[in-house]
Amino acid sequence: DVAWADLDYLLVDLPPGTGEVQMGLARLLPRAEMLVVTTPSLAASRVARRAVSMARNNYLRVIGVVENLSHFEAPDGSIHHIFGSGGGEYLAHEAGVPLLGAIPIQAEVATGGDEGSPVALDLAGDGPPPGPAGMAFGELAETLATKVSPPVAPVGCTARIPGVVEVSLPAVG
């Protein structure tokens, strides 16, 4: 029950897996595109492959993979792969889509989210330097908006899910 303004993008952060939430959303938004997020662990990327399969079984376009918690960049510039490495590349290869970004571990991501001041907003230059995660979020947003899935001409969407009231979504563009 949200009255959205005109949107270029609507990102929906879903819990991991391929449960009823994901499948219901796939039916509600049949023209949606999916960005699959995994961690560097190969085991996690193998689980995320199920999300790719679910998307394709529901005719959703998988536009790419993002690896979250990719690494930690210490103040001295050294890189530490705390949760392993290669999971994002593995999943992207298996799915036949690009690895669009790797978001490093940065404590300010959690605190900024809790305080309502996401690290990506620091890219505007009004606050402290964004740090590695803020920069990675900015690069990912730029890649999505200009190369992978640029905004398209407005198209409305009406969907019906059995047992749920029909919903008409505004044009996106």
C-alpha positions in Angstrom: 0.0 0.0 0.0 2.6 2.5 -1.1 2.0 5.4 -3.5 5.4 5.5 -5.2 6.4 8.7 -7.1 7.9 8.2 -10.5 10.8 5.9 -10.1 13.8 5.0 -12.2 14.6 2.1 -10.0 13.0 0.3 -7.1 15.5 -2.0 -5.2 14.0 -4.6 -3.0 16.3 -6.3 -0.6 15.0 -9.8 -0.1 16.1 -12.4 2.5 18.3 -15.2 1.2 16.7 -18.1 -0.5 13.9 -18.9 -2.9 10.9 -19.0 -0.6 7.4 -17.6 -1.0 8.5 -14.0 -0.7 10.8 -14.2 -3.6 8.4 -16.2 -5.8 5.5 -13.9 -4.9 7.5 -10.9 -5.9 8.5 -12.5 -9.1 4.8 -13.0 -10.0 3.9 -9.4 -8.9 6.7 -7.8 -10.9 7.0 -9.9 -14.0 9.4 -7.4 -15.8 11.7 -7.1 -12.8 15.4 -7.7 -13.1 17.4 -9.5 -10.4 20.7 -8.6 -9.0 22.0 -11.6 -7.0 24.1 -10.9 -3.9 26.5 -13.4 -2.4 29.5 -13.4 -0.1 33.0 -14.6 -1.0 32.4 -18.0 0.4 32.1 -20.7 -2.3 29.4 -22.4 -0.2 27.3 -19.2 0.0 27.6 -18.7 -3.8 26.4 -22.3 -4.4 23.3 -21.5 -2.3 22.8 -18.2 -4.2 22.7 -20.3 -7.5 19.2 -21.4 -6.4 18.1 -17.7 -6.5 19.4 -17.6 -10.1 17.5 -20.7 -11.0 14.3 -19.4 -9.3 14.6 -16.1 -11.3 15.0 -17.9 -14.6 12.2 -20.3 -13.9 10.0 -17.2 -13.3 11.3 -15.5 -16.5 13.2 -12.8 -14.6 16.4 -11.4 -16.1 19.4 -11.9 -13.9 21.5 -8.8 -14.6 24.6 -9.6 -12.5 26.2 -10.6 -9.2 27.5 -8.5 -6.4 29.9 -9.9 -3.8 29.2 -8.4 -0.3 31.7 -8.6 2.5 34.3 -9.1 -0.2 37.4 -8.1 1.8 38.7 -5.8 4.5 41.0 -3.0 3.6 43.2 -2.1 6.5 44.4 1.4 7.1 47.8 0.5 5.7 46.2 -0.5 2.4 46.6 -4.3 2.9 43.7 -6.4 1.8 42.4 -9.3 3.9 39.9 -11.9 2.6 38.2 -12.7 5.9 35.3 -14.7 4.5 37.3 -16.4 1.7 37.4 -15.4 -1.9 36.1 -16.2 -5.3 32.4 -16.7 -4.5 31.2 -13.8 -6.5 33.3 -14.7 -9.5 32.2 -18.3 -9.2 28.5 -17.4 -9.1 28.8 -14.9 -12.0 30.5 -17.5 -14.1 28.0 -20.2 -13.3 25.1 -17.9 -14.0 26.7 -16.4 -17.2 26.3 -12.9 -15.9 28.9 -10.2 -15.0 30.3 -9.7 -11.5 29.2 -6.1 -11.1 30.9 -5.2 -7.9 32.6 -6.2 -4.7 31.6 -4.4 -1.6 34.3 -4.4 1.1 33.7 -4.7 4.8 33.6 -1.3 6.5 32.1 -0.7 10.0 30.6 2.6 8.8 28.2 0.7 6.5 26.4 -0.7 9.6 26.5 2.4 11.7 25.5 4.6 8.8 22.5 2.4 8.1 21.5 2.4 11.7 21.7 6.2 11.9 20.0 6.8 8.5 23.2 8.1 6.9 24.3 5.4 4.3 28.0 5.5 3.4 27.0 6.0 -0.3 25.6 9.4 0.5 29.1 10.6 1.5 29.8 10.5 -2.3 28.0 13.9 -2.5 31.0 15.5 -0.8 29.1 16.9 2.1 30.5 14.6 4.7 33.7 12.6 5.4 35.3 10.7 2.6 33.2 7.7 1.7 35.8 5.0 2.3 36.2 1.8 0.3 32.6 0.5 0.8 31.1 3.9 -0.1 33.2 4.1 -3.2 32.2 0.5 -4.2 28.5 1.3 -3.7 28.9 4.4 -5.9 30.7 2.5 -8.6 28.0 -0.2 -8.5 25.2 2.4 -8.8 27.0 4.1 -11.7 27.5 0.7 -13.5 23.8 -0.2 -13.0 22.5 3.1 -14.2 24.7 3.6 -17.2 25.8 0.2 -18.5 23.7 -2.7 -17.2 20.1 -1.5 -16.8 19.6 2.1 -17.8 16.2 3.6 -17.1 13.7 2.7 -19.9 10.6 4.4 -21.2 7.6 4.3 -18.8 5.7 1.1 -18.8 2.9 0.4 -16.3 2.4 -3.0 -14.8 -0.7 -4.7 -13.5 -0.3 -8.0 -11.7 -2.7 -10.4 -10.1 -1.7 -12.9 -7.4 -4.4 -15.5 -6.4 -5.9 -14.5 -3.1 -4.5 -11.0 -3.2 -6.1 -7.8 -4.5 -5.0 -6.7 -7.9 -2.2 -4.2 -7.8 -1.4 -1.6 -10.4 2.1 -0.2 -10.3 3.0 3.2 -11.7 5.1 3.6 -14.8 8.8 3.3 -14.2 11.1 5.5 -16.2 
